[in-house]
């Protein structure tokens, strides 16, 4: 069985059960216009696929805002503040939103970043935090609703939909780049196997309404040709597969109010 056939079969299982598996697309590290951004937006337009662009507010330019203006199927999420590593020397994992600095300093930066995104992108910006490198210290998760954030998006299966009161977590699960290897495309087989596994896990959720949307994570500034080709093929096929639905972030993060819960964080690259 080919990996593409495995995806089609999984989509059919959703359809046979009278259900729809939800997929969404997040691309990280946007700051300015570029040839890579033009390529991303052209692919998004060609495949008519809703796109969530994680923008670094400290470096976001008016040119980027002008480029995205008038694109109703492109949402803007907040990618930390400056995408700067504040982990101590010798720590193996990079982290901007950790406990290496006073919490009020971190929250102050995030608030400043949100004001910048609101000013540049207006209603196109969603109050959703995408931590750089997909890492955030658990105590900071509790504070996000206090400064106005309604959503959190990291990497990997979430522990629960609502990590804290007032916050909905919707993650990505399939990273197209092999960060631990040669930093090229992870490969068609690996990407599709991860996608099918995530959809299968979501389909097994109990109750069914708690099924987690499955996120595809791309990085337009870092992808090679094979990753671009895969992304195009994926969206061309996913849009016509019965049992799958590609949803915009705006819809996903507006689905429900978040009740109280316990902490959950994700971890990967980004």
HELIX and SHEET records of a PDB file:
HELIX    1   1 UNK A    3  UNK A   16  1                                  14    
HELIX    2   2 UNK A   35  UNK A   47  1                                  13    
HELIX    3   3 UNK A   57  UNK A   59  5                                   3    
HELIX    4   4 UNK A   62  UNK A   68  1                                   7    
HELIX    5   5 UNK A  103  UNK A  121  1                                  19    
HELIX    6   6 UNK A  122  UNK A  124  5                                   3    
HELIX    7   7 UNK A  132  UNK A  134  5                                   3    
HELIX    8   8 UNK A  138  UNK A  144  1                                   7    
HELIX    9   9 UNK A  145  UNK A  147  5                                   3    
HELIX   10  10 UNK A  188  UNK A  203  1                                  16    
HELIX   11  11 UNK A  208  UNK A  210  5                                   3    
HELIX   12  12 UNK A  225  UNK A  238  1                                  14    
HELIX   13  13 UNK A  249  UNK A  252  1                                   4    
SHEET    1   A 8 UNK A 168  UNK A 169  0                                        
SHEET    2   A 8 UNK A 151  UNK A 152  1                                        
SHEET    3   A 8 UNK A 125  UNK A 129  1                                        
SHEET    4   A 8 UNK A  74  UNK A  78  1                                        
SHEET    5   A 8 UNK A  51  UNK A  55  1                                        
SHEET    6   A 8 UNK A  21  UNK A  30  1                                        
SHEET    7   A 8 UNK A 214  UNK A 218  1                                        
SHEET    8   A 8 UNK A 174  UNK A 175  1                                        
SHEET    1   B 7 UNK A 168  UNK A 169  0                                        
SHEET    2   B 7 UNK A 151  UNK A 152  1                                        
SHEET    3   B 7 UNK A 125  UNK A 129  1                                        
SHEET    4   B 7 UNK A  74  UNK A  78  1                                        
SHEET    5   B 7 UNK A  51  UNK A  55  1                                        
SHEET    6   B 7 UNK A  21  UNK A  30  1                                        
SHEET    7   B 7 UNK A 244  UNK A 246  1                                        
END                                                                             
